[in-house]
Amino acid sequence: MGTNKVSVVLAHGAWADGSSWSKVIGPLKAEGLDVVAAPLPLTSLQDDLAALERTLQRIDGPVVLVGHAYAGAVVASTDNDKVRALVYIAGLAPDEGETVADVFYRAEPHPQAPKLAPGDDGIIWFPNDAFAAAFAPNASSEELDVLAAVQRPIAVACISTPVGQPLWKSRPSWFLVAEQDRMIAVETQQFMADRMKAQVRSHPVDHTPSVTAPGVVRDIILEAVHNVAAD
């Protein structure tokens, strides 16, 4: 089935940047897809949504919008008509009136998850040693070095702002549940996916499968793309 009329927009999560999708972009482009990684500033939910909208403005035709972790809240905050499907990669999916923090802290944290707190400037940095312990424990040492070096900190304003009516209530969605996630509890992921009525694909992957299991991420995105292309 052809996919050349569908574009994929990838939104990175907290403590990451667009390079976290580098192993996914090539395989998707090999399928004939236009692929863009949206650069989110992680300074507020409104700023991140504005950045996403600027990316969507550059694209013609239908879009499959993909969000990792925190970016699940960002991708669901748009109401852009180009977006035909959503894909959550261990994503956070607050419902209307909820914040990212509400769903992130819904369950007890994993024993190896770091304790996170903002500085006086309201910015939360990720401890470098926690990339191996919790963020991407299945990554190589070289990959961990890159993740730590390029990390983009997140502002408290990103996770403390209630969201409006999420787009997943009016678009088909797919959800990759990361069974080995040490950042977002598996039961929380399953709860959100069930509430969204998403197509769920569960795999024994860590919190950042775009780096450590890119084939699994590619496959679930292609499922959504083929669904959109068939409409």
N, C-alpha and C positions, 0 to 999 in steps of 0.2 A: 504494500500500500504506500502511495506517495506521501512524503512528508515535507516537500520543498516549499509549501505555502505557509508553513507554521514556523514561527520563531520561538526560541526559548530564552527567557530572561532569568538569570540566576542571581539571587540575593543572599549575600553572606550573612552570617550571624555575628554575635558579639565576639570580640577578641580575634577577629579574622579580617581578611580583606578578599578581594576578588581572586587572588592567587590560590585560595583554597579550592577553587573549582578547576584548576589547571588540568587535572587528570580526567575531568569529565568533558571539558570543552572539545578537545580533539575528537573523541569518539562520537560525540553528537554531530559535529560538523562533518564527520565521515558519512553520516546518514543523510547528508544534504540539507541540514538545518542551519539557519542563521542563529547564532548564539551570542548573547551579550551578558556580561557580568555587571550588574548595577553597583556602582560604588556608593555605599552608605556611609555617611559621616559618623553615625552612632552618637550624635549629640542631643537628639530628642526624637521622639516618635514622629512628630510633625516634620522635622528636618529630613528624616529618613524617607518618609513618604514623598516629600517633595523631590528628593533625589531619584526615587524610583519613578515618579511621574515624568521627570526629565528624560529618563532612559526610555520609557514607553513611548514618548513623543517622537523618538527617532525611528520607530519601527512601524512598518506598514503591514497590515494583515493580522491574522489571529496569533495570539501569544499563549504559550504555556508558561506560567509564572511559578518559579521554584524558590522556596524559602528554607534556609537552614536555621534551626534553633530559634533565636530571637526574631529572625527575619520572617518567621511565620506570622507574627503579628503585623509586620509591615506589609507583606504581600496581600493580606486580607483586608487592609485598610483602604486600598484603592477601589474605585468603582469604575475603572476604565473599561470601556466596552470591548477593547481589543483582547482583554484577558478572557479566555474561554475555559481554562482549567487551572487548578492550583495543585502543586506538588509540595508536600511537606517532608523534609528530610530531618527526622528527629525534631520536628518543629514545635513551636509553642503557639497555641491557638486559643487565646482568650476569647470569650464570648462578649457580647455587648455589655458594657459597664464594668468589665473585669480589666485588670492590668496584667502585664506580662509577669510581674512578681507574684500575682495571685496564683497563677497556674504553675509557675516555676517552683514555688515553695509549697505546693499542694501536698507533697509527700515528704517523708524524711529523706534528707540527703544521703547519698552514698558515703560510706566511711572514708573513701579516698577523694571525695570532692573537696575542693579548697573552701575555706571560709572567706567569703568575699565581702569587702566593705569599701565604701567610697572614701576618697581623701577629702580634704577641706574644700576642694574645688568641685565636688560632686561627681568625680570621675572614678570609675572602677577599673583598675588594672588587674590582669591575671598573673598570678605568680608563675615565674618561668618553669619551676619544677613541676607544676601542676599540669603542664601540657602532656607530660608522659604519664602522670598519675591518673588523670581524669579526662582531659580534653581529647587526646588521641593516643591512648595506650598501645594501640596496634601499629603505630607509625614507626618508621625507622629513625635512627638518631639524626640523620641528615634532615628528614622531614620535620622532626621536632625542632631542630635548630631554626629552620625557616619559619615555622609557625610562631615561635617565640619572638623571632626578629621582626616579623611584620605585623605583630598583633596590633589591633586598633582598639583602644579602650572604649568602654561604653559609659554613657552618662546615666545617672539615676533617672533623669527625665524620660529616658527611653522605656524604662520598665515600670514606672509609677503612674503613667498616664492611662486612664480608662479608654478602651477602644470603642468605636461606634459599631454599627451593625456590620459584622464581618462578611467578606465576599463569599466565604465558603457556604453561606446559607443560600446562595443563588448560583453557584458554579459547581460543577463536579470536581471532586478532589481525590487525591491519592496521598497516602501517608506511609512513609517508610519508618517502621518502628525499629529502633536500634536496641536489640536485646542486651547488649553489653554496655549500654550507656551509663556512665558514672556521673553525668551532669544533670540530665533530666530523667527522672525515675521512669522505668518501663511502664509501670502501672499508670502514671500520669499521661504518658504518650498514648497508651491504649484508651484511656478515658477520653482524651481529646479526639482521637480518631473516631471512636464510636459516636461521640456527640456530633461530630461533623458528618457522620454517615459516609465516611471516606472509604475508598478502596484501600484496604490495609495489606501491606506486604511486610512481614516480620522476618528479620535476618539477624544472625549472631555477629553484629558489627558494633563498633564503638560510636562515640558521640560525633565523630567527624568522618563518616564513611566516604565523603567526596575525596578524601586523601587516602584513606586506608582500605576502602572497598569500592573504588570508582565504578566497577562494572555493575554492581548492585544499584548504584544511583542512576547510572545511564539507563538501565533496564526499566526502572519505574517511571523515569521521565519519558522514555519512548512509549510506554503504555499510554500515558496521557496524550502524547502527541498523536499517536495513531487514532485515539478516540476522537480528538478534535478534527483530524484530517478526514475522518469518515463522516462528519456532519455535513 
